[in-house]
Amino acid sequence: MRKEYLMRSKRSTRRRYPKNWKALATVCKERAAWRCEECQEAHFTQKVSKRTGLVYLMRLHAAHVGHYTQTPKLKALCPSCHARMDIARRRREARVKLERLKHRSLLVRYTLTSTYA
């Protein structure tokens, strides 16, 4: 069951990307001179994990800026900056969702009070 779920979620995520994703990502990284556009860390820099203490090679990611489209706006980011950007986006989306729920709750409450008044 778990393996099926992973395969299904991986396929659905892959559909968001255009077929020429690898070429777009390479162009993005070349445009950034193979450096993170936020912290200027170079591609394949040796880093030490703060969590595990292991040494690893930092690899650039081509990250979406904005919505998924056929011609995406991309930014070359190291994994740390990519995670920071994703966390900020998720927090923003959670705030918006909460505001929508508050408004929906107020509308329901208003509708119920005005119906029975």
C-alpha positions as CSV (number, residue, x, y, z in Angstrom):
1,M,0.0,0.0,0.0
2,R,2.7,2.5,1.0
3,K,4.7,1.8,-2.2
4,E,1.6,2.3,-4.4
5,Y,0.9,5.7,-2.6
6,L,4.5,6.8,-3.2
7,M,4.4,5.8,-6.9
8,R,1.0,7.6,-7.4
9,S,2.2,10.8,-5.6
10,K,5.5,10.8,-7.6
11,R,3.6,10.5,-10.9
12,S,1.2,13.3,-10.1
13,T,4.0,15.6,-9.0
14,R,5.9,14.7,-12.2
15,R,2.9,15.9,-14.3
16,R,3.4,19.4,-13.0
17,Y,6.7,19.7,-14.8
18,P,7.1,20.3,-18.6
19,K,8.6,17.6,-20.7
20,N,11.7,19.7,-21.3
21,W,12.3,20.2,-17.5
22,K,16.0,19.0,-17.5
23,A,16.9,21.5,-20.3
24,L,15.0,24.3,-18.6
25,A,16.8,23.5,-15.3
26,T,20.2,23.4,-16.9
27,V,19.6,26.8,-18.6
28,C,18.5,28.3,-15.3
29,K,21.6,27.0,-13.5
30,E,23.9,28.3,-16.3
31,R,22.2,31.7,-16.2
32,A,23.1,31.8,-12.4
33,A,26.7,30.8,-13.2
34,W,26.1,27.5,-11.2
35,R,25.6,29.4,-7.9
36,C,22.7,29.7,-5.6
37,E,20.9,32.9,-6.5
38,E,20.1,33.6,-2.8
39,C,23.3,32.8,-0.8
40,Q,25.8,32.6,-3.8
41,E,27.0,29.1,-2.7
42,A,28.7,27.3,-5.7
43,H,27.4,24.0,-7.2
44,F,29.1,20.9,-5.8
45,T,30.5,22.7,-2.8
46,Q,31.4,20.3,0.1
47,K,29.2,21.0,3.1
48,V,28.8,19.4,6.5
49,S,25.3,18.6,7.6
50,K,24.3,20.3,10.8
51,R,21.8,17.5,11.6
52,T,24.0,14.4,10.9
53,G,27.6,15.8,10.8
54,L,28.1,14.0,7.4
55,V,29.9,15.7,4.5
56,Y,27.9,16.0,1.3
57,L,28.1,17.8,-2.0
58,M,25.7,20.7,-2.3
59,R,23.7,20.4,-5.6
60,L,21.7,23.2,-7.1
61,H,18.0,22.9,-7.6
62,A,15.9,24.7,-10.2
63,A,13.0,25.9,-8.1
64,H,9.7,27.3,-9.4
65,V,9.0,30.9,-8.5
66,G,5.3,31.2,-8.8
67,H,2.8,28.7,-10.3
68,Y,3.6,25.6,-12.4
69,T,3.3,26.5,-16.1
70,Q,4.7,25.3,-19.4
71,T,7.2,28.2,-19.3
72,P,8.1,28.3,-15.6
73,K,10.0,31.1,-13.9
74,L,12.9,29.3,-12.4
75,K,15.5,30.3,-9.8
76,A,18.7,28.3,-9.1
77,L,18.8,27.5,-5.3
78,C,20.8,25.4,-2.9
79,P,18.8,22.9,-0.9
80,S,18.8,25.2,2.2
81,C,17.5,28.2,0.3
82,H,15.0,26.0,-1.6
83,A,13.6,24.7,1.7
84,R,13.4,28.2,3.2
85,M,11.4,29.3,0.1
86,D,9.1,26.3,0.3
87,I,8.5,26.9,4.1
88,A,7.6,30.5,3.5
89,R,5.2,29.6,0.7
90,R,3.5,26.9,2.8
91,R,3.1,29.3,5.8
92,R,1.6,31.9,3.4
93,E,-0.8,29.3,2.0
94,A,-1.8,28.2,5.5
95,R,-2.5,31.8,6.5
96,V,-4.7,32.3,3.4
97,K,-6.5,29.0,4.1
98,L,-7.2,30.1,7.7
99,E,-8.5,33.4,6.6
100,R,-10.9,31.7,4.1
101,L,-12.1,29.4,6.9
102,K,-12.7,32.4,9.1
103,H,-14.7,34.2,6.4
104,R,-16.7,31.0,5.6
105,S,-17.5,30.6,9.3
106,L,-18.6,34.3,9.6
107,L,-20.8,33.9,6.5
108,V,-22.5,30.8,7.9
109,R,-23.0,32.5,11.3
110,Y,-24.4,35.6,9.6
111,T,-26.7,33.6,7.4
112,L,-28.0,31.6,10.4
113,T,-28.7,34.7,12.5
114,S,-30.3,36.6,9.7
115,T,-32.5,33.7,8.7
116,Y,-33.9,33.2,12.2
117,A,-34.1,36.9,13.2
